[in-house]
């Protein structure tokens, strides 16, 4: 089952949806441009330019591995994407990108993260979410800190590291609910038809 999430916020009407491969293909050029943006690429750890076909392959592989991907729209305009990967019965890793550098730093990443965490700790019944962040990606670190993530050096946390130098953070369901339960309750979650 794929999900559709909606949240009316002061920053606009946000929609996060788990796309079909056809929907990813329709947005792949825009996503590739965002990943390749000179501001974004180093923060994502990309060393080679990605094509729309690479984007589609990434989404396809993520789905085949049991991950869940999301496209984020604000007022019906695509502004980013994210995913839950490495999903187990208890945990997953969350990664995201607010695509346009002009829209970054406006709280959209935090709001997007709250939406995905509302799904992960709600209908998906996960207990913990991890984040693997490149040390120079201070914007992502700030989003995770606002959410209540803390540094995690456990063996399980390190298994989510993309690179040995990455900062690994985590949050559990109880901490997220304590810090953001009221906001998460405003996120409307429904299955996609």
N, C-alpha and C positions, 0 to 999 in steps of 0.2 A: 504494500500500500504506500502510495506517495501522498505527501501532505502539502497543504496550502495554509500559510499563516498570514494574518492581517493585523495591523496595529495602527490606529489613528494617533499620531503624535504631533506635538508642536512643530516638529521638523517636516511634517507632511504625512500622507498616507503611505505606509510601508507595506509591501507585500513580498514575502519570501515563499518561493514555491520550488518543489522538487520537479525539475523539468524532465520531459521526455527527450530522447536523443534528437528528435526532429526540432524541438524547441532550442536545444543547445546548438544544433547546427545553424539555426536562424540567427543566433547571437554570437557565434564563434569568432567572427571577424572583429566584433566590438571587444570581446573578451581578450582575444590575442593582442589587440592594440593596447588594452589596459595592462596586461601582463608585461608587454614589451616597453611600456612607457619608461623613459630613463629614470624617473623618480621611483617607480614601483619595482622594476626588475631586480635591483640590488636587495630590496627589502624581502623579496620572495626567494632570493637565492638563485635566480635564473642567470645562467652564463651564456646561453644561446637564445637567439630569437625564436619565438614560438609562432607557428602558423595556425590558421583556423583548424586545419586537420589535426594538429597536435592537441589543441584544446578539446576537440571532439574525442580523440583517443584517450585523453586524461579522464574525461567524464565517463567514457565507456569502461575504462579499466577500473575506475573507482566503483562503479556500479557492480562490475563483475566480482570485485573483492568485498562486496557487502556494504560499501560506504553509501552515504546519502549526500547528494549535492543539492545546492540551492542557488537560485538566481534571486537577486534583491532588486526590487523596483521601488522608486519613490515617485509618487504621483504619476504612475504608469511609465516611468522612464527607467531603463536598466542602469543601476548605479554600482553594482558589485555582485560578488558571488562568494560562496563559502561552502564548507563541507564538514561532515562528521566522518572520520576515517578510522580504520583500525578498530571498528566496533566489536566489542565482546558483549557478553551478557551483562556486564557491570559498567563498562567504561568505553570511551572513545576519545579521539583527538579532534579538536575544533580548529579550523583555519579559515581565514576570510580575507577579502580584499574589497575596500571601497575604491572603485576604479579610477575615478577622475580626481587628480590631485586638488582641483578646485573645490571638491565636495568633502575632502578629507579634513579632519580636525573640527568637525561640526557635530559630533556626537552620533553620527550615523552608524559607525562601527559598533559602538556600545549598544545602540538600539537593536541593530541586527543580531548581535551576540545574545542579547536578552531574548529575542524571539526564538533563536535556535536552541538556547538552553531551556526555554519553556517547553519546547517539544521534547528535547532529550531527557529532561528530568520528569516530564509529564508522561505523555503517551508512550514514549520509548522506554521509560522506566530505568534509565541509566542511574548509576550511583556516583560516578566521578567523571569529570572531563579534564583532559590534558591539553596543553598548548606547547608547541615547540617553536620558539621564536629566535630568529637571528639576533645576536646581541646588539646590532646597530639599528634594529627596528624598534625604536623607542615609542613610536605611535602605537604599535600593537601592544607593547608592554603596558602602556598607559591604559588601553582598553581593558586588558586582562586584570590589571590592578583595580580599576574602577568596579569590575565585576566581583572582586573579592578573591581572585586567584592568588596563590602564594607559591613561592619557589618549592620545588619538589625534586629531591635527589634520590628517591626510591628506585629500586630496580625496575619496577613496572613503569614508572615515569620515564626513565632513561630509554625504555624500549620504544617510546614514541618520538625520540629525537631523530630529526632528519640529518643532523650533523653533530659530531662530538662537541662542538663549541656552542651549540644551541642552548638557550635558557629554557628549562622545562618548568612549567607552572601547572597547577591543578586547582580544581575547586570541586567540592562534593555537593550533593543535593541539599543537605541541611544548610550549608553556608549560603548557597545561592538563594534558597527560599527565604532565609533570614534577611538577606540584603536586598533581594529584588522580587520577592513573592508578590507584592502588590502590583508592581509593573507587569510581571509575567501574567498575572490574572487578567490583564487587559488585552493580552494577545489572543486573538481568535484563531483556533487551530481546527482545521477540518480536513478530512480525506479529499484528495483530488479525484474527480470523476473522469 
